[in-house]
Amino acid sequence: MNLKHVLAIAALFASQFGFAQELAQVTSNKKAGFINKSGDEVIALQFEKVGDFNDAVAPVLQNKKWGFIDEQGNWVIEPTFDRVKAFDHGVAVVAQGSTWFYINKKGERLNLVSTDKIYDFEDGLAFFKQNNKIGIISPDGKEVLAPKYDLIRKFDGDYARVKNFERWGIIDKSGKEVIPADYNEIGNYMNGSAYAKKGTQFGVVVQGEFKCLEAVDKIWDFSTDGLAYARKNKKIGFIDTKGNWVVEPQYDKARSFVNGLAPVYNGSKWGYIDTKGNLVVEYQFEDAEVFSNDGLAPVKVGKNWGFIDKSGKLVIPAQYSITAFGLDMFDADSKGFINGVARVKFNKTWGFIDTEGNVVGKWYDNAELFSK
């Protein structure tokens, strides 16, 4: 049984038993709809625009007004709004004219909090602003964190970067500071650590203590493998969450470790190393991205992109274009495979391929990543 048959059975099971299936927005001839991971058009291409499904509903534009539909394409909220954001935990931010406000899934207006700016909910939390300070509320309007920061970044998992008086720190979802806002720059929180910049020095905050890394002038976020790449004397190497070098600085460019391998650049070509610095895929590619959890990585051969396995074998021919979505490091595989499919461009059209290189469904004028 091939992957497409497995995906079809999974989608049928999901629809019968009420579980959310992954859907992707697609557009052709200026009409938008949704496909499932079998490539079936489960919601016909009939709308002017659509947004991703979130919280079991998706925003759609019809007759120049936005409303929301469910996964069967039925209206949950009729199109009456000028602009909308995604639902999360039963709450969405919408606009009529220049006025933004909260609604529930009945389309009823909610007065959750007094705020100088309306922020949309993500993962059950939203920011609010009073007297130029930012706090956090839950979907029922309860205060999780009183307004105290100048800026709070989007949560990466359970943690967010915060800024006060030009200094950065990190909080958890309860609003507790896990790293005080004492630093000129701060990275993502991983295994109790984060990279930071204190004054002019870069280092790692380990168990609340700043460990300076001599001569380092740049550190990037930690990957899910618990390693970050850092630059010293114009060369890049990799450090762990304790601030120790695990791969000495020797590369001109690098990207994150995922599943034990990282792309590195030697001045002319890209290859891949393991966590001990051994070159496991020779320098041979014009460009290279991180491996996905499916064990494949996008690589550029000539002007086009294909996919290699962890041995370096080109298992899907280099005949596609790919693009990124400006996502953070937790979505580093957004250029490659995600849960069995990859978004690619072929002959000026967009679509999806499976891990064997088979086209899933058909090609469209545009296609976006799958969402639930």
C-alpha positions in Angstrom: 0.0 0.0 0.0 1.5 3.3 -1.1 1.5 6.6 0.8 -1.4 8.0 -1.2 -3.6 5.1 -0.2 -2.6 5.4 3.4 -3.4 9.2 3.4 -6.8 8.5 1.7 -7.7 6.0 4.4 -6.6 8.3 7.2 -8.7 11.2 5.7 -11.8 8.9 5.5 -11.3 7.8 9.1 -10.9 11.4 10.2 -14.1 12.5 8.5 -16.1 9.6 9.8 -15.1 10.0 13.4 -14.9 13.8 13.6 -11.1 14.2 13.8 -9.5 17.2 12.2 -7.8 16.4 8.9 -5.0 18.4 7.4 -6.2 20.7 4.6 -4.3 23.0 2.3 -5.6 26.1 0.5 -5.2 26.0 -3.3 -6.0 28.5 -6.0 -6.7 28.2 -9.7 -8.3 30.7 -12.1 -8.7 33.2 -9.3 -10.8 30.8 -7.3 -9.7 29.2 -4.0 -10.7 26.1 -2.1 -9.1 23.2 -0.1 -7.5 19.8 -0.8 -6.7 17.0 1.7 -3.5 15.1 1.8 -4.8 12.6 -0.8 -5.0 15.5 -3.2 -8.9 15.4 -3.3 -10.6 18.8 -3.5 -12.7 18.5 -0.4 -14.0 22.1 -0.6 -14.5 23.2 -4.1 -12.6 26.2 -5.5 -15.3 28.7 -5.2 -14.1 31.6 -3.0 -12.2 34.8 -3.8 -9.7 34.1 -1.1 -9.2 31.7 1.7 -7.1 31.4 4.9 -5.8 28.3 6.7 -7.9 26.2 8.9 -7.4 26.7 12.6 -9.6 25.7 15.4 -11.7 23.6 12.9 -12.7 26.7 10.8 -11.2 28.8 8.0 -11.7 32.4 6.9 -13.0 32.8 3.3 -13.7 35.8 1.2 -16.9 36.0 -0.8 -18.4 39.1 -2.5 -15.6 41.1 -0.9 -16.6 40.1 2.7 -15.0 37.6 5.0 -16.7 34.9 6.9 -15.8 31.4 8.3 -16.5 27.9 7.0 -16.1 24.4 8.6 -14.2 21.5 7.2 -17.2 20.4 5.1 -17.5 23.9 3.5 -20.5 24.9 5.5 -20.9 28.5 6.7 -20.1 28.8 10.4 -20.3 32.6 10.3 -21.7 34.4 7.2 -19.4 36.8 5.3 -19.9 40.2 6.9 -16.4 41.3 7.9 -13.9 43.5 6.1 -10.8 41.7 7.6 -10.3 38.7 9.8 -7.7 36.8 11.7 -7.7 33.0 12.5 -9.8 31.5 15.3 -8.0 30.1 18.3 -9.7 28.5 21.3 -13.1 29.7 20.1 -12.1 33.4 19.6 -11.1 35.4 16.5 -10.2 39.0 15.8 -12.2 40.7 13.0 -12.7 44.1 11.6 -15.6 46.1 10.3 -14.3 49.2 8.7 -11.4 50.4 10.8 -12.7 48.8 14.0 -11.1 45.6 15.3 -12.9 43.4 17.9 -13.2 39.9 19.2 -15.9 37.4 18.2 -16.9 33.9 19.2 -18.0 31.1 16.7 -21.5 32.4 16.7 -20.3 35.7 15.3 -21.1 37.5 18.6 -18.9 40.4 19.6 -16.9 39.8 22.8 -15.5 42.5 25.2 -12.7 40.5 26.7 -10.3 43.2 27.9 -9.6 46.9 27.8 -6.8 47.3 25.4 -5.2 50.0 23.2 -4.6 47.4 20.5 -6.4 44.2 19.6 -4.1 41.1 19.3 -5.2 37.8 17.9 -5.0 34.6 20.0 -2.4 31.9 19.4 -2.2 28.7 21.3 -4.7 29.9 23.8 -3.1 33.3 24.7 -3.3 36.8 23.4 -1.4 40.0 24.2 -3.1 43.2 25.3 -1.8 46.7 25.7 -2.4 49.4 28.4 -0.4 52.5 28.9 2.2 51.3 26.4 2.8 48.1 28.2 2.0 44.6 27.1 0.3 41.8 29.1 -1.3 38.5 28.3 -4.9 37.2 28.6 -6.7 33.8 28.1 -9.6 33.3 25.7 -12.1 34.0 28.5 -10.5 37.4 29.1 -8.7 36.4 32.3 -5.4 38.2 33.0 -2.5 35.8 32.7 0.1 38.5 33.0 -0.4 42.2 33.9 0.9 44.7 31.3 4.6 45.1 32.2 6.7 44.7 29.1 7.4 47.0 26.2 7.3 44.1 23.8 6.5 40.3 23.8 7.4 38.2 20.9 5.3 35.3 19.6 5.6 32.2 21.8 8.0 29.5 20.6 6.5 26.5 22.2 6.0 27.3 25.8 8.4 30.4 25.9 8.5 33.9 24.6 11.1 36.6 24.4 10.2 39.9 26.2 11.7 43.4 26.1 11.8 46.1 28.7 13.8 49.3 28.7 15.9 48.0 25.7 16.7 44.7 27.5 15.6 41.2 26.6 14.5 38.2 28.6 12.3 35.1 28.4 8.9 34.2 30.0 6.9 31.0 30.1 3.1 30.8 29.4 2.3 31.6 33.0 4.1 34.9 32.6 7.0 33.8 34.9 10.4 35.1 33.9 12.7 32.2 33.3 15.5 34.5 32.1 15.3 38.1 33.4 15.2 41.0 30.9 18.8 41.9 31.4 20.3 41.3 28.0 20.9 43.3 24.8 19.8 40.3 22.7 18.3 36.9 23.5 17.7 33.7 21.6 15.1 30.9 21.9 14.8 28.9 25.2 16.0 25.3 24.8 16.8 22.8 27.6 17.0 25.6 30.2 19.4 27.7 28.1 19.4 30.5 25.5 22.0 32.4 23.7 22.3 36.0 24.7 24.3 39.2 24.1 25.4 41.2 27.1 27.0 44.5 26.2 29.2 43.6 23.3 29.7 40.0 24.3 27.8 36.9 23.0 27.4 33.9 25.1 24.9 31.4 26.6 22.7 31.8 29.7 23.0 28.4 31.5 20.9 28.0 34.7 20.6 31.7 35.1 24.4 32.4 34.6 25.8 34.1 31.5 28.7 32.2 30.0 30.7 34.4 27.6 32.0 32.9 24.4 35.3 34.6 23.5 35.6 36.2 20.0 32.0 35.1 19.0 30.2 37.9 17.2 26.9 36.1 16.3 24.9 33.2 17.5 21.7 31.7 15.9 18.8 30.0 17.7 19.1 26.5 19.0 17.5 23.8 16.9 15.4 20.9 18.2 18.6 18.9 18.3 19.9 21.2 21.0 22.6 22.8 19.0 23.1 26.3 17.6 25.5 27.6 15.0 27.8 30.5 16.0 30.3 32.7 14.3 33.9 33.2 15.5 36.7 34.9 13.4 34.4 34.9 10.4 33.9 31.1 10.5 30.8 29.1 11.8 30.7 26.2 14.1 28.2 24.7 16.5 27.7 25.0 20.3 25.5 23.0 22.7 23.1 24.5 25.3 26.0 24.6 27.8 28.0 26.9 25.6 30.6 24.2 24.6 31.8 23.9 21.1 30.8 20.6 19.6 32.0 21.4 16.1 34.8 24.0 15.9 34.2 27.1 13.7 35.4 26.2 10.2 32.5 26.8 7.8 31.6 29.8 5.7 27.8 29.2 6.1 25.7 26.7 8.0 22.1 25.9 8.8 20.5 24.1 11.8 21.0 20.5 12.8 17.9 18.4 12.4 17.9 14.6 13.0 21.6 14.7 13.5 22.7 16.4 10.2 23.3 20.0 9.3 24.0 21.7 5.9 27.4 23.5 5.8 29.1 25.6 3.1 32.8 25.6 2.3 32.9 28.7 0.0 31.8 27.0 -3.2 29.4 24.1 -2.4 27.1 22.8 0.3 27.3 19.5 2.0 26.2 17.9 5.3 28.0 17.1 8.6 27.0 15.0 11.6 27.1 16.3 15.2 30.8 15.3 15.5 31.7 17.4 12.5 32.2 14.5 10.1 31.4 15.3 6.5 28.7 12.6 5.7 27.4 14.2 2.4 30.1 15.6 0.2 30.2 19.3 -0.9 28.3 19.2 -4.2 25.2 21.3 -4.0 24.5 24.9 -5.0 22.2 25.3 -2.0 20.9 23.0 0.7 18.2 23.0 3.4 17.7 21.1 6.7 16.4 17.5 6.8 12.8 17.0 7.7 11.4 14.4 10.1 10.7 12.3 7.0 14.5 11.9 6.5 14.7 14.0 3.3 16.3 17.3 2.6 15.9 19.8 -0.3 19.1 20.4 -2.3 19.8 22.6 -5.3 21.4 21.1 -8.3 22.0 23.6 -11.1 18.9 25.9 -11.1 16.4 23.4 -9.6 15.7 21.6 -6.4 15.4 17.9 -5.6 15.6 15.9 -2.4 18.2 13.6 -0.9 18.1 11.0 1.8 20.5 10.9 4.7 23.1 9.0 2.7 23.2 11.9 0.2 21.5 10.0 -2.6 19.2 12.1 -4.8 16.0 10.2 -4.4 13.7 12.8 -6.0 15.1 14.5 -9.1 16.1 18.1 -9.1 13.2 19.5 -11.2 11.3 21.8 -8.8 11.4 25.2 -7.2 10.7 25.7 -3.5 10.2 28.7 -1.2 10.2 29.6 2.5 7.3 31.1 4.4 9.3 33.3 6.9 8.7 30.8 9.7 10.9 30.4 12.8 13.4 27.7 13.5 10.7 25.3 14.8 9.4 25.3 11.2 12.7 25.0 9.6 11.4 22.2 7.4 8.8 24.5 5.8 10.9 24.3 2.5 10.8 20.5 2.5 8.7 17.6 3.7 6.2 18.0 6.4 4.3 14.9 7.5 4.8 13.1 4.2 4.3 15.8 1.7 6.4 18.7 0.3 5.1 21.9 -1.4 6.9 22.4 -4.7 6.7 24.5 -7.9 6.8 22.8 -11.3 6.3 24.5 -14.7 5.0 27.7 -13.0 2.4 25.8 -11.1 2.3 24.7 -7.4 1.4 21.4 -5.8 2.6 18.6 -3.5 4.7 15.5 -3.8 5.0 12.5 -1.5 8.3 11.0 -0.2 8.5 8.8 -3.3 8.3 11.8 -5.6 4.7 11.1 -6.7 2.4 14.1 -7.3 -0.3 14.3 -4.8 -3.5 15.5 -6.6 -2.8 18.0 -9.3 -1.0 21.3 -10.0 -2.5 24.7 -9.1 -1.8 28.4 -9.7 -0.9 28.5 -6.0 -0.9 26.1 -3.0 -0.1 26.7 0.6 1.2 24.5 3.4 -1.2 22.0 5.0 -2.9 23.1 8.3 -5.4 21.6 10.7 
